[in-house]
């Protein structure tokens, strides 16, 4: 240590071996720091996208549950296309039953897949999409109650496949399968 301090006082500088050793140690430390920072940013982006997908899945499921509770259906049946359900409420005092549909609108060249809720029989139709960023390609809403057309009780099966790209364009997916009775 004393020799090193004396060499600095004499302003002779560092030898080539000392300089190479210092640069090697510095490059190892900087490489480690770069790796940790890169991993941190990648993890941060991944967690952000996964949280956004979970939030959107919650929005879709709460919208479906709200529609079910709002309509209060007496019967539920499967759409003829097979990718949704029709909720029908038949009151004793109303001549015309109230209906609502919950279905997955398949992807077109202009619009990505989305879930729509509402009554298409009204004028103008009140079918509105659930506004989310993720793509719902491959998602289904099905009814399980046996071989009857109209069901008074059974299971509604919601199978969501949400996909969203992160800032680097890497696609992240979240699959949610929910079953609930009515």
FENMO-V426213 format. One record per residue. N is the residue number from 0. RES is the residue in three letters. PHI is phi in radians with two decimals (* if undefined). OMEGA is omega in whole degrees, 0 to 359 (none if undefined). Layout:
[[N RES PHI OMEGA] [N RES PHI OMEGA]]
//
This chain:
[[0 UNK * 181] [1 UNK -1.12 179] [2 UNK -1.12 180] [3 UNK -1.13 180] [4 UNK -1.14 179] [5 UNK -1.12 180] [6 UNK -1.20 176] [7 UNK -1.25 178] [8 UNK -1.20 180] [9 UNK -1.39 181] [10 UNK 0.97 177] [11 UNK -1.46 180] [12 UNK 1.48 181] [13 UNK -1.80 176] [14 UNK -1.37 181] [15 UNK -1.09 180] [16 UNK -1.13 179] [17 UNK -1.14 179] [18 UNK -1.15 178] [19 UNK -1.12 178] [20 UNK -1.10 180] [21 UNK -1.14 179] [22 UNK -1.16 178] [23 UNK -1.12 179] [24 UNK -1.11 179] [25 UNK -1.10 180] [26 UNK -1.17 177] [27 UNK -1.13 180] [28 UNK -1.15 181] [29 UNK -1.15 177] [30 UNK -1.10 178] [31 UNK -1.14 179] [32 UNK -1.09 179] [33 UNK -1.08 179] [34 UNK -1.09 180] [35 UNK -1.15 180] [36 UNK -1.14 179] [37 UNK -1.08 178] [38 UNK -1.08 179] [39 UNK -1.09 179] [40 UNK -1.15 179] [41 UNK -1.10 178] [42 UNK -1.12 179] [43 UNK -1.07 179] [44 UNK -1.12 180] [45 UNK -1.11 180] [46 UNK -1.13 178] [47 UNK -1.05 180] [48 UNK -1.16 179] [49 UNK -1.12 176] [50 UNK -1.15 178] [51 UNK -1.11 178] [52 UNK -1.13 178] [53 UNK -1.11 178] [54 UNK -1.08 180] [55 UNK -1.21 175] [56 UNK -1.11 176] [57 UNK -1.10 179] [58 UNK -1.09 181] [59 UNK -1.09 182] [60 UNK -1.15 179] [61 UNK -1.21 176] [62 UNK -1.15 178] [63 UNK -1.13 180] [64 UNK -1.13 178] [65 UNK -1.09 178] [66 UNK -1.11 178] [67 UNK -1.09 181] [68 UNK -1.27 179] [69 UNK -1.18 181] [70 UNK -1.30 184] [71 UNK 1.03 189] [72 UNK -1.17 171] [73 UNK -1.58 175] [74 UNK -2.41 176] [75 UNK -2.32 177] [76 UNK -2.40 180] [77 UNK -1.44 174] [78 UNK -1.14 180] [79 UNK -1.11 178] [80 UNK -1.30 177] [81 UNK 1.46 182] [82 UNK -2.01 179] [83 UNK -3.12 181] [84 UNK -2.33 176] [85 UNK -1.98 177] [86 UNK -1.74 181] [87 UNK -2.19 177] [88 UNK -2.03 179] [89 UNK -1.89 177] [90 UNK -1.58 179] [91 UNK -1.16 187] [92 UNK -1.62 180] [93 UNK -1.59 177] [94 UNK -1.33 182] [95 UNK -1.72 178] [96 UNK -1.24 175] [97 UNK -1.58 181] [98 UNK -2.23 175] [99 UNK -2.64 179] [100 UNK -2.11 171] [101 UNK -2.21 184] [102 UNK -2.61 176] [103 UNK -1.62 177] [104 UNK -1.46 186] [105 UNK -1.17 184] [106 UNK -1.17 173] [107 UNK -2.07 179] [108 UNK -1.04 183] [109 UNK -1.59 188] [110 UNK -2.23 176] [111 UNK -1.35 180] [112 UNK -1.05 179] [113 UNK -2.67 178] [114 UNK -1.71 181] [115 UNK -2.06 180] [116 UNK -2.26 172] [117 UNK 2.35 184] [118 UNK -1.88 180] [119 UNK -1.35 182] [120 UNK -1.47 179] [121 UNK -1.24 177] [122 UNK -2.08 356] [123 UNK -1.29 181] [124 UNK -1.04 182] [125 UNK -1.78 180] [126 UNK -1.40 182] [127 UNK -2.22 178] [128 UNK -1.40 172] [129 UNK -1.43 186] [130 UNK -1.44 175] [131 UNK -2.41 182] [132 UNK -1.53 186] [133 UNK -1.18 176] [134 UNK -1.53 184] [135 UNK -1.87 183] [136 UNK -1.01 180] [137 UNK 1.60 180] [138 UNK -1.35 179] [139 UNK -2.42 171] [140 UNK -2.25 185] [141 UNK -2.25 179] [142 UNK -2.06 179] [143 UNK -2.20 180] [144 UNK -2.65 183] [145 UNK 1.78 184] [146 UNK -1.75 181] [147 UNK -1.41 179] [148 UNK -1.27 179] [149 UNK -1.82 182] [150 UNK -1.96 175] [151 UNK -1.69 175] [152 UNK -2.69 181] [153 UNK 2.84 180] [154 UNK -2.09 170] [155 UNK -1.82 182] [156 UNK -1.94 178] [157 UNK -1.91 180] [158 UNK -2.02 183] [159 UNK -1.76 173] [160 UNK -2.13 181] [161 UNK -1.73 178] [162 UNK -2.37 179] [163 UNK -2.59 179] [164 UNK -1.62 177] [165 UNK -1.50 184] [166 UNK -1.11 179] [167 UNK -1.58 181] [168 UNK 1.51 179] [169 UNK -1.44 181] [170 UNK -1.33 175] [171 UNK -2.11 181] [172 UNK -2.15 175] [173 UNK -2.38 178] [174 UNK -1.89 181] [175 UNK -2.26 177] [176 UNK -2.09 182] [177 UNK -2.22 178] [178 UNK -2.23 176] [179 UNK -2.52 183] [180 UNK -1.60 176] [181 UNK -2.41 none]]
//
